[in-house]
Amino acid sequence: MVLALPLQAQVLPLEQKNTISADWQVYDAGSGDLTPYVASMHTGYAAVHQWVSVAPTQPFLIDFTAKKELCLFLNNQLIFVADSASAYTLDLATYSRQIKPVNGRYLLSVWHPSEQPNVLTFRNRVRVVGTSEQEKAGSFSIRLREYVNQNAFIVFMLLIGLIYGALKTNFPSDFQGVFGMRSFLQTKSPEESVLTKPLSTWSSVLFILAFSLSLALLIAAIHTNVQHVRLFNRLFPVSEADITTKILFYTFLIFAVILLKYLFLKVMGFIFGLEQIVKLQFGEFLRSLLFLGLFLPVVMLLYLALNNLVPDTILTVSSLAVFLVLVITIIRVFATVNKKTSVINLHLFSYLCATEVIPLAIMLKFIVFNF
């Protein structure tokens, strides 16, 4: 349907075989040709195309994330349909053997029946190659990896260190109250602490900002380690190549969730008639979250140091760290509230499930269990 019109108009200098590029195109009905695709300009297109050169004797592996019913065509012949929203790997060389090329090339088309496909997730798969001399000697192989911008992680780690340093220097009593082990283990109610109102002081804002940055770094690292996209990017599309954008986006999202948590508890406390425990509940929630969040930069250091060597292990450790931070926080909230009013009370237990357990399940689904 597209092939018949633009063949003579397509010229690709410096052509590389078995390589997918960022040179996507869309069909212009007015001119009858394929025109370069610009994400900010071309919206509402059900199909996006790219000319590729394929050497059938060599593998042409591509990785991409697809929503359900996404279809791939090679020279207008259907080669793939996504049966669910997930990450996929496809060898275009295998399908090209049964399809006749056009002027030595193939038109790869990405089409979705209900929305414009996200072609930013398409990338060449990591593969291992080595020189003939290295293969004979059996010494080592050279692993070609897509570049991951770890500089962004390092810069934000330094920023987190500066924030914590500023808090310790300028707000020593607040810092000790939040991060002191004795304070964390004590049974004293946090109802009157600086954390019961998240925007009441500059120190509380900086505490939440430091935690948001730490958790955002770890989430970005987890999603980078699983080929960047899962549920977050399906809901909120973020450029896969821009790690800095992802970190800032997640930081803003986490900061906003913590602030909305306070308003959410206020509303739910009014509905359930439990306004008297809202300060206690939110104070313990934030105190536990911030204290446990102090260990997240340590996990990030492990990621930066060991991710290239044992990526699967680092992914597991990072996911487990996020899981433990959220679960331990909720357990401490239950324990603290129980000291004031027994959670065996069905009304109170229902309130805690609505305000803590259900949001916890949603956050774990978004962050940890989406791959």
C-alpha positions, 0 to 999 in steps of 0.5 A: 500500500505504501511501496508502490509510490515512494520507491524512486524517491528514497535514497539512503547514503552510507547504508548499513546492513542489519542495522535499525536507525532513528530514520523513521518516516511517515506516509504523506498523503498529499505528496504520495511520498514517505517523509521524515518522521518528527515526533513533535510534528507527526501525531495521529499516524497509525503506521511509521516506516523505515527502509532497512538493508538486510543480509539474510545470512547474518542475524538482524535482531531488534528489541522493542516494546509493543502494546497489544495488537501492534503489527510489524510488516516487511514490504507490506507482508505481516511478520509479527503481531503482539499478543500482549503489552510486553518487550519483544525480540525479533530477527528480521533476517529470518523473515526477509528470506521469504520476502523479495527485496525492493531495490535491495532493501526492505520497508519495515512498517510498524502499525497499530490499529488504534493509536500511533506506535511508539518507535522510540523503543526500537533498537538493535539488540546487544550482541557479542563479536570478536576478531578472527585472531581472538576467536582462534586464541579463545582469549576474549570477545568484545561485547558491543553494548548500547551506551547507557548514560551513567554520568547522569546517575553520578551527577544526581548522586552528588546532588543527593550528597550535597542535599544531605550535607546541607541538611546535616549542617543547617538542620542538625536537630531535624537530621538527627531526629529523622536519621538517628537510629535511636529515634527510628527505634523509639516508640515515641509518637511522631505526631509533633515532629517536623515531618507531620506537615510535609511543606511546613519547613525548608528542612522537610522539603529538602528531606522529601526531595532527597528521598525522591531523588534517591528513589527516582535514581533507583527506579530509572536504573531498574527500568534501564536495566530491563530495556527501559520501558514497562508500565511507567512509560506506557502511562507516561511516555518518556524519551528512552535515550534521555536518562536525565529526563526520566530521573527528573520525571520520576523525582517530580512524580514521587515528590507529588505522590508524597504530598498527595498522600498527606491530602489523601489521608486527610480526606480518608480520615474525614470519611472514616471519622479517624482524623485523630490518627492522621498526623500520627500515621503520616508522621510515621509513614514519612519518618520510616520512608526517609530513614530507609531511603538513606540506604538507597544511594548505597544500592545505586553505588552497587549499580554503578560499580557492578551492573556491567558485570552481573546485571541480573543480580543488580536488577534483583537487588535494586528491585528488592531494595525498593520492595523492602523500603515500601513494605517495611514502611507500611509495617511500621505504620501499622505497628505505630497506629496499633500502639494508639488504637488496636488495628483489630478494630474492623473499622480501623483495619479497613481504613488502613487497608484503604490508605496503606495496603492498596496504595502499596500494591499499586506502587509495587506493581508500577515499580517492581513487578512490571517486568 
